[in-house]
Amino acid sequence: MVLTLKKDTDKKQLDTLTAWLNSQNIKVHISKGESVTIVGLVGDTSRLDTDLIQGLSMVENVTRITEPYKNANGRHSCGYRRR
């Protein structure tokens, strides 16, 4: 999962978010640029509520990289769809 943070996010907000994610057993990788901060989340993010995260004042966008319920939707890692 990748979070795009708003430009005005301060360090205290980011530290609070990072501490919460770490408590959920999620590793956090922060990339701070001149105009945008990207937060990469590594771990089982399927348990995270994207609506909750999107609702945080500092979060501009939430992008899920992997689908949380791969077996339920019929997709498989080999690229075939179940019929």
C-alpha positions as CSV (number, residue, x, y, z in Angstrom):
1,M,0.0,0.0,0.0
2,V,1.2,3.5,-0.8
3,L,0.1,6.7,1.0
4,T,0.5,10.1,-0.5
5,L,0.6,12.7,2.2
6,K,-0.4,16.4,1.8
7,K,2.3,18.9,1.6
8,D,1.6,20.6,4.9
9,T,2.0,17.4,7.0
10,D,4.2,18.0,10.0
11,K,6.7,15.6,11.6
12,K,4.5,15.0,14.7
13,Q,1.6,13.9,12.5
14,L,3.9,11.6,10.5
15,D,5.5,10.2,13.7
16,T,2.0,9.4,15.1
17,L,0.9,7.7,11.9
18,T,4.2,5.7,11.7
19,A,3.9,4.6,15.3
20,W,0.3,3.4,14.7
21,L,1.2,1.5,11.6
22,N,4.2,-0.1,13.4
23,S,1.8,-1.3,16.1
24,Q,-0.2,-3.0,13.4
25,N,3.0,-4.9,12.3
26,I,3.4,-2.8,9.2
27,K,6.8,-1.7,8.1
28,V,7.0,1.9,7.0
29,H,9.2,3.4,4.3
30,I,9.1,7.2,4.0
31,S,10.2,9.1,0.9
32,K,10.1,12.8,1.4
33,G,10.4,15.0,-1.7
34,E,10.3,18.7,-2.2
35,S,6.5,18.8,-2.9
36,V,5.2,15.4,-1.8
37,T,5.8,12.7,0.8
38,I,5.2,9.1,-0.1
39,V,4.8,6.4,2.6
40,G,5.3,2.8,1.5
41,L,3.7,0.2,3.7
42,V,5.1,-3.3,3.8
43,G,3.3,-6.2,5.5
44,D,-0.2,-7.6,5.6
45,T,-2.1,-4.4,4.7
46,S,-5.3,-6.3,4.0
47,R,-6.3,-5.7,7.6
48,L,-6.0,-1.9,7.3
49,D,-9.1,0.1,6.7
50,T,-8.3,2.3,3.6
51,D,-11.3,4.5,4.3
52,L,-10.0,5.2,7.8
53,I,-6.6,6.1,6.5
54,Q,-8.0,8.2,3.7
55,G,-10.0,10.1,6.3
56,L,-6.9,11.3,8.1
57,S,-6.3,15.0,7.5
58,M,-2.7,14.5,6.4
59,V,-3.5,11.8,3.7
60,E,-4.1,12.9,0.2
61,N,-4.4,9.5,-1.4
62,V,-4.3,5.8,-0.6
63,T,-3.3,3.3,-3.2
64,R,-3.6,-0.5,-2.6
65,I,-0.8,-2.3,-4.5
66,T,-2.0,-5.9,-3.9
67,E,-5.6,-7.0,-3.7
68,P,-6.6,-8.0,-0.1
69,Y,-8.7,-11.1,-1.0
70,K,-6.9,-12.8,-3.9
71,N,-8.5,-16.2,-3.5
72,A,-12.0,-14.7,-3.3
73,N,-11.8,-12.7,-6.5
74,G,-10.5,-15.6,-8.7
75,R,-7.1,-14.2,-9.6
76,H,-4.0,-16.2,-9.1
77,S,-0.4,-15.3,-9.1
78,C,0.3,-17.3,-12.3
79,G,-2.0,-14.9,-14.2
80,Y,-4.9,-17.4,-14.9
81,R,-8.4,-16.6,-13.9
82,R,-10.6,-19.3,-12.3
83,R,-13.7,-20.0,-14.3
